[in-house]
Amino acid sequence: MSKAREGGQRSEEPVLITGGAGFIGSNLADCYLSQGRNVVILDNFSRRGSEDNAAWLLSRYGGKLKVMRADVRAEGAWQDEIAQAGVVFHLAAQVAVTTSVADPRTDFEINARGTLNVLEAARAARSKPVVIYSSTNKVYGSLEACRVVAEASRYVLADLPEGIPETYPLDFQSPYGCSKGAADQYVLDYGRVYGLKTVVFRQSCIYGPRQFGLEDQGWVAWFALRALAGLPITIYGDGKQVRDVLYVDDLLAAFEAAVRRADDVAAQAFNIGGGPENTLSLRELIAMLEAELGRPVPHSFERWRPADQRVFVSDIRKASALLGWRPRVSVQDGIRRLLRWLKDHWELVMPEGTQPRAPLPGGACR
């Protein structure tokens, strides 16, 4: 048996991904499976598109992939799978602020209690897996202490040209911010107190193929899908809100870098996003989609949503220095790749019963 180890883990030990049939999880599973690794994905299949993502993975990799229908809120056989894993990516989550406001108890059970269950399983595991947790930029709150300047199409952080660093004070707002923030801190503390090799990624806006965007989550994919179909888009706020956006392939590279360097970066948090070079406002994305499609994208404005940040840009210098990582896919290239994937998988991504009001570029809707 080979003793070669990656981040303290043997390469023959499986990779386990909670939420593995979701957007990021299915791309991550594909990445490791394509390298010949055995992968276990856990998912409760509650999100639209997860069944299709799992079927796609099984059709490509068959016996190298194990799929378990499981819920991290409840104890079960999935914990035995963690006991054998070399790396655990904890991606399973309730992901929408709006949903958390409507149902804070469920949001807490999934995000906070579910994460504690994963950590306890990892703590009991003989394999002592690396645990990578997908947190969120929402742990920094509404950034009210930052000086924000309004420009013609966007907001700008006037005093933080490199973006928000990991040293910025945490300020949990909204039930979602609280549940993800609590989980974020638990993951770090299990690294400090129990010696687990835990790493937290405070992610900004991730987008790319296999993302079934919704109005309250996955805004880049949602805007692109609506624009392709010629359907109206509702913008909450004035549309000058800015996020740094990161194409999913770049996130996968950051995940792999964290696993490789887990011995050196255990119990640390990283802001992971496109950084200052890859930012978009809602208005700017509309304009970009109009340029790519060659026609107007209908949109309207509604009142602001609770706890919405006017601008968030990740300061990614720590990830660059300690992980040797930087984004490689530009916003323009990433949006074009996303549009191509949506067009090629139109019947899969378009919500049932929704009729496009415009033909897809290059031909009629299939």
Secondary structure, 3 states (H helix, E strand, C coil): CCCCEECCEECCCCEEEECCCCHHHHHHHHHHHHCCCCEEEEECCCCCCHHHHHHHHHHHHHHHEEEEECCCCCCCCHHHHHCCCCEEEECCCCCCHHHHHHCHHHHHHHHHHHHHHHHHHHHHCCCCCEEEEEEEHHHHCCCCCCCEEECCCCEEECCCCCCECCCCCCCCCHHHHHHHHHHHHHHHHHHHHHCCCEEEEEECEEECCCCCCECCECHHHHHHHHHHHCCCEEEECCCCCEEEEEEHHHHHHHHHHHHHCHHHHCCEEEEECCCCCCEEEHHHHHHHHHHHHCCCCCEEEECCCCCCCCEECECCHHHHHHHCCCCCCCHHHHHHHHHHHHHHCHHHHCCCCCCCCCCCCCCCCC
